[in-house]
Amino acid sequence: MKKEFTITVYTENQVGLLNRIAIIFSRRKINIDSMNTSPSEVESVHRFTIVITETEDVVIKICRQIEKQVEVLKAYFNTNEELVWQELALYKVPTEVIAEKVLVERLLRQYGARAVVIRKDYIVFEVTGQREETDKLLEVLEPIGLIEFVRSARVAIIKASDGFHSKLKEFEADQPGDQVVENEFLNHKGEVFTM
Amino acid sequence: METIVISPQAATEQKSEAEQVQISGSKAVLEALVNEGVDVIFGYPGGAIMPIYDALYDYQSQLKHILVRHEQGGIHAGQGYARSSGKVGVVFATSGPGATNLVTGLADALIDSTPLVCITGQVFAHLLGTDAFQEVDVINITTPITKWNYQVTDANEIPHVLAKAFHIAKTGRPGPVLIDITKNAQIQKFDYKGYTKCNHIRSYRPKPNVRPEYITAAAKLINEAKKPFVIFGQGIILGKAEKEFKAFIEKGGLPAAWTILGLSALETEHPLNVGMLGMHGNYGPNVLTNECDVLIAVGMRFDDRVTGRLDKYAKQAKIIHLDIDPAEIDKNVKTTVPVWGDCKETLPLITALIDEKQHPNWLNEFYSHSEKEFSACIQAELNPVSGELKMGEVIQVMNEITGGNAIIVTDVGQHQMVACRYTKFNQSKSNITSGGAGTMGFALPAAIGAKYGAPDREVIAIIGDGGFQMTLQELGTIMQSHVDIKILILNNRFLGMVRQWQQLFHDKRYSFVDIESPDYVQLAKAYKIPGKQISLRSELKSSLTEMLHHKGAYLLDVMVEKEDNVFPMVPAGSSVSEIRLK
């Protein structure tokens, strides 16, 4: 059965690697629902967070094929239950609407929105949350008057990631990866790094 | 302000010291090749790679360069070299069309795990992205078909990038690496600090750790098996584990069948060698795959041409899969015991734990299936008494002359299946063919490379009339470089494999498979290669003998039966047990 999976990949910071990872999905005609890539807490190591809707069987194979790439340090996959995840949404609305309609003000409070910019002509609000939460505010604002909307890719923390950071620091040392990189046993995902 | 005073003498000294270590990027490329022990390069020059070719002019005594006639020929030659020698093949091409001509060979080398380092020229770095003359985005084109690729824009990168390239190409599961070097980096002078080989990349793990629990589990399954069956692939050859493999099957009395890339890892006449797997493989190995109780796959990847229909493949069996590439485990066939690792390490560990055993009744099942196959298809193919020549009998007669000691390079199609089925092999690294990609036109250039990889061995390229016409420009390379290979064309005046499918599955609607050939003997003559065309059984042995005894290249065009089919056959989408004998 297909469901949402989040794939977390640690890589070297290398030109072209994004393409190398992306084509592993496009080759199987899998659409990427969301992808975030940014530097990790360790110098020169990057972290990808990729969300796709697929069967677990396919996700395991994809993870192994990602991990096979020379510049990939590690790939994991998790279901939504195994993650704490957030997306960031920005909403630009005309200031007059907010000023005129108290209802909107209440709604914004209800969804935990924060004003990022306040100008005479428009206000930019920010909401951090899961897709349904950001969607709900969008639904409410749209009929009232929305100028622009943008949503970030998902960022996710794996609940069972004890020792993640310290293991990642070991990569920094650039030592032979004999014990550090375990590219098998992806299915034992509960105990990442310490299989 | 501090003033530094340098004596005129010291200044000149410094300068001359600096001059000593300053070399061009091009020279650094060639230094890297020399340090990696490269002896042959297959290549074709062009605008964007001219600085490297200019530097090569001074390296001719250390690096032999073979000028091919097309970059595709160059890369297939590199593949042939790598497969016959077990070393890394090196290929040069220029930017743009030169580089795109490598694409087929890269795809072929990736799927057949062939170690290659391809060096392409690229336009000046400041022209990247401007649609400059002969600029093609080679890195992005080749990303899905290389194990690793990298664009060098600064000469300082060259030594360590090439060291990485060789390390990646040859370790773990081997594969092709492409290094694209912009022209400015080739020209640029930089401080050369010598060449250091690479043996570690922090994000790259060539082989997974061997897990003792799986070794024990695998040995236990093998010891309990009543009908164990080994299927093996190129992993044995790539891992240089032929001896370890033989010790393993001999101790356990395990019948073993091969994929076409595994062919020659175990000599043909070994009593436990039960034949070929897959679509045109032998009857016994296919049928008995669905009767064995433990299936032990060694260094093979369960290609669909081997497994046929997956949901009816070895469902009754427990499966042990030995592979160096974790991505292969459970990819196509679910494994009971995954034995990660290099089979050169894992096989002896398992051998130590298995009981010394024979399985005579089980082995006899293979033999009796083999007899059935012999009377149904092989007899008529190998020993016909009348009618036109058969492909099988040509191979049979060739075996008598070579004694199984030659390197056989095949193209793709009927002749390939027949050659793989019937050629006798006594030693490893002797069968070179395009397996995974099925690249027509592979054989002629690959045979050239194979000869350079194993100069003391006889190399015979067996090619169909279709495939030969795809890369026959390489006759020019054979002529110019005096490459001593034998070309055996099995000419049925058809694109035979497609015709066979059209006959069997498309009501004999022969759609564009009727292919005309030029006079190959005349063609070869134009390239100063002697040749002969034959069609009679009475001429076969003497002509083959003449060819094989000839010093230098020779072409023999053998006219074979026009509508001969390769059997047995597992039709596409069928189970291996539904193999057809006719």
Chai-1 contact restraints between the chains, C-beta under 6 A:
chainA,res_idxA,chainB,res_idxB,connection_type,confidence,min_distance_angstrom,max_distance_angstrom,comment,restraint_id
A,E12,B,S203,contact,1.0,0.0,6.0,A-B,restraint_1
A,G16,B,I139,contact,1.0,0.0,6.0,A-B,restraint_2
A,N19,B,T143,contact,1.0,0.0,6.0,A-B,restraint_3
A,R20,B,T143,contact,1.0,0.0,6.0,A-B,restraint_4
A,I23,B,P144,contact,1.0,0.0,6.0,A-B,restraint_5
A,K61,B,K331,contact,1.0,0.0,6.0,A-B,restraint_6
A,R64,B,P326,contact,1.0,0.0,6.0,A-B,restraint_7
A,R64,B,A327,contact,1.0,0.0,6.0,A-B,restraint_8
A,Q65,B,A327,contact,1.0,0.0,6.0,A-B,restraint_9
A,K68,B,A327,contact,1.0,0.0,6.0,A-B,restraint_10
A,V70,B,W148,contact,1.0,0.0,6.0,A-B,restraint_11
A,V70,B,I168,contact,1.0,0.0,6.0,A-B,restraint_12
A,V70,B,Y204,contact,1.0,0.0,6.0,A-B,restraint_13
A,E71,B,S203,contact,1.0,0.0,6.0,A-B,restraint_14
A,L73,B,S203,contact,1.0,0.0,6.0,A-B,restraint_15
A,D174,B,R202,contact,1.0,0.0,6.0,A-B,restraint_16
A,P176,B,H200,contact,1.0,0.0,6.0,A-B,restraint_17
A,G177,B,R202,contact,1.0,0.0,6.0,A-B,restraint_18
A,G177,B,R205,contact,1.0,0.0,6.0,A-B,restraint_19
A,V181,B,R205,contact,1.0,0.0,6.0,A-B,restraint_20
A,N183,B,R205,contact,1.0,0.0,6.0,A-B,restraint_21
A,N183,B,P326,contact,1.0,0.0,6.0,A-B,restraint_22
A,E184,B,P208,contact,1.0,0.0,6.0,A-B,restraint_23
A,E184,B,P326,contact,1.0,0.0,6.0,A-B,restraint_24
A,E184,B,W340,contact,1.0,0.0,6.0,A-B,restraint_25
